[in-house]
Amino acid sequence: MKKMSFFDKSDLKFIGLNIILAVILGVGILIALFVYLRHYTEHGIEVEVADVRGMVESDAIPVLAEQGLQLVVVDSTYSDEVPFGSIVDQDPKPGSHAKHSRAVYVTINATTKRQVTMPNLQDISYRQAETTLRGMGLLVDTVYDYEPSAFRDLVLDVKCNGVSVLPGEKLAVGTKVRLVVGFGRGTDEVEVPSVIGLTLQDARSLLLRYRLTIGAVAYDEPEEEGVPQYIYRQTPNAGERLIEGETVALRLSQDIEKAASGGGTHTEEETWF
């Protein structure tokens, strides 16, 4: 009787052909995938990156798009030496080579001047005030406005184009300001104005126009940021007369009604500070 093997020759031949076909098919798939990926990533295709520094974003985008590159803004800075809104730096650098579709990362100069906050410089020396303002990027006029004051050489006010700049207000870097500096008491008498109902800053501006300054200041409630306080008492009272440069003492409250009523009557002997 003829002995039968597990696989006869025809079966082995069939299996061998299938293995060969599978190998051929696998190699074909790998080659096709390699060609596809090479085309998709445009492997080996590079362009010379254009120099877009100095351009604004809207002008730089089509320049890079012609090269198949994309513009991406990643940062901003401030410089008064280049036009506002222009590109000051890029990566990759101009003249370098990059693959098609790569992003070019740029840093853009701010579109407006940087703003700084005016600090409270009143009652400090004008030299110290100058140093502070220049350190912030502001220009300080070398000419001062002088006003009578109980103390010499202290800053009474800061002005821009003739208008007082209050602490907390914003100014653009490079703005020119002028200091109002005290030169001591004057010799003429002035009538004290009423500052009842005003804030401290408004009262300071009004008294300066009368060539007077603020003296002692007291508050009924602790000062809170963003919570206004109003003057309801002043000494001397409105209508009295002082020598130029003398001071007016003030008391403030958050209660606007108290300010509206003047806080009631008081005598010179009354101590309220």
Secondary structure as GFF3:
##gff-version 3
##sequence-region A 1 273
A	DSSP	alpha_helix	9	40	.	.	.	ID=ss1
A	DSSP	beta_strand	46	48	.	.	.	ID=ss2
A	DSSP	alpha_helix	57	66	.	.	.	ID=ss3
A	DSSP	beta_strand	70	77	.	.	.	ID=ss4
A	DSSP	beta_strand	87	91	.	.	.	ID=ss5
A	DSSP	beta_strand	97	99	.	.	.	ID=ss6
A	DSSP	beta_strand	103	109	.	.	.	ID=ss7
A	DSSP	beta_strand	115	117	.	.	.	ID=ss8
A	DSSP	alpha_helix	126	135	.	.	.	ID=ss9
A	DSSP	beta_strand	139	140	.	.	.	ID=ss10
A	DSSP	beta_strand	145	147	.	.	.	ID=ss11
A	DSSP	beta_strand	152	160	.	.	.	ID=ss12
A	DSSP	beta_strand	163	164	.	.	.	ID=ss13
A	DSSP	beta_strand	170	172	.	.	.	ID=ss14
A	DSSP	beta_strand	176	183	.	.	.	ID=ss15
A	DSSP	beta_strand	189	191	.	.	.	ID=ss16
A	DSSP	alpha_helix	200	209	.	.	.	ID=ss17
A	DSSP	beta_strand	213	219	.	.	.	ID=ss18
A	DSSP	beta_strand	230	235	.	.	.	ID=ss19
A	DSSP	beta_strand	241	243	.	.	.	ID=ss20
A	DSSP	beta_strand	247	253	.	.	.	ID=ss21
A	DSSP	alpha_helix	256	261	.	.	.	ID=ss22
###
